[in-house]
Amino acid sequence: MRSYQDYVQNKRREHGAKFDASELASQFVPYFESGQRVRVRFAYGEEMTGTIGATTGWKPCFLLMRTSRSIGSPWTLGKDDQVVEVTKYQPR
């Protein structure tokens, strides 16, 4: 299980005063920490399933990682997107 607070502290240590967590939408924090698969409804109406990851850099945002093999994603998550379902799959 990942810790959101540890992630933020590491990024602050890495980027210093330039670090800005304002794009990390709080509704995704529990799923980022647990690694659970979720179904997300994007603000524009489409729904997709995956796990929650985060971008690197001084102003990160959450990403929807479609498979366990994913190392990146074009689907960024913001404050207007929402989790509509948590799947029964439990990570190891």
N, C-alpha and C positions, 0 to 999 in steps of 0.2 A: 504494500500500500504506500503510495506516494504522499508526501505532505506538501500542501500548497504553501504553507508558511516557510518551509525549508526552501522550496523553489524560489519564492520571492526574496528571501534572505540571500541566497546564492547569486541571484541576478543583481541585487543591490551591491553586493560585494564585487561582482564582476564589472558593473557599469557605473557604479558610484551615483552621484547626484543626477546624472542624466537618465537613470532608470525611471520609467513611467508605467505603472500597472493599470492605468485608467481604461485600457481596452480589454482587460481580463474580466469578462462579464461574470458576476458573482453567482448566477444561477447554475453555472457549469462546474464550480469548485468541488462539490461533493462527488461528481462523476469523474473528474480529473484525479481526485485522490483515490477513489475506489477501483478505477479501471473497468467499471461495468459498461457493457454495451448498452447504448441508448438509441432511441429514435428521436431525431431532432426535426422540428418544423421550422424551416427558415422563414424569415419575414416575408419573402415573396411567394410562400405557399408550398414549395417543394418539401418533401420529407425524405430523409436518408438515415441509415443506421450505421453506427460505428462507435468507437471509443473517443474520449476527449484527450487531446494532446495540446501542446503549446508551442508557439513559434519561439525562435531564439532572438536575441537582439535586445536593444535597450527599451523598446516599446512593444512587448509581446502581446499576442492575442491567442485565444483558444482556437483549436482546429478540430474538425471531425476527421478522425483517422478511420478509413473504411475497413481495412483488414489488419490482422495482427502483423503482417509483413510490411505495412506502410512505414515509410521513413519521412514522409511529407504529405501535404494535402493542399489542394486549392480551395477547400471549403472552410473559410474562416467563420467563426461564431461571434456574434455581437449581442448587445443588450436586447435587441428585438427578436432574436431567435429563442426557441424554447424547447425543452425536453418534453415530449408527449408520451413516452413510454420507456420503461426500463426493462430490458430483456431478462429472461430467467438465467441466462448464461452467467456463471460466476468464474472470474479469472483464477488462475492457480496461485 
